[in-house]
Every structure is written in structure tokens, then in C-alpha cells.
Amino acid sequence: MRLDKFLVVARLVKQRTRAKELCDAGHVKIGGKSAKAAHAVTEGEVIELTLPRRRLVVAVEAVPAAKSVPKAEAPTLYKILEDERTDRLE
């Protein structure tokens, strides 16, 4: 599954276009390196997502086969490693 699609299916980002914009701007990193929206997400990868006023680091627990998952299942796709609130806007 593409990175931008995973971020939406896991409900870490609300819209796929926004997820792609974040990737293009370098606000999404995998393994410490900027990741492109088309990157194929695999289990065990660590995704660092920098949002306005928030930095989130998650480990991918599962990659769904379906294009979407029920809202209740979304949090089972990842494990939060860090969730840091910041005052700066990016």
C-alpha cells in the first residue's frame, strides 16, 4: 500500500491529497529519511510525521489488504512510539 494511502486508511491524516503534500514537503520520514507518497509501506517500518503543532512517530503494525478499514480498526494498524505537541507551525 502506498504511504499516502496508508496515512489516510490509518486515519493519521484526513485527506489523501494532504498526505501527499506532507510527503512532498518532506514532513513524512521513514527510517529517518524523507519518504515519497508512492513508497510501499511494510510492517515494522517507523513513520515520523510532522504536522502543525505535532510530531508523531508510529511503527506500522499491519498493512491492510482492503482500500479502507472500519474506524475502530484503524488504530490497530500502527503503534504510537512518540506523540509530541509543539508550539511551532510548519
Secondary structure, 3 states (H helix, E strand, C coil): CEHHHHHHHCCCCCCHHHHHHHHHCCCEEECCEECCCCCECCCCCEEEEEECCEEEEEEECCCCCCCCCCCCCHHHHEEEEEEEECCCCC
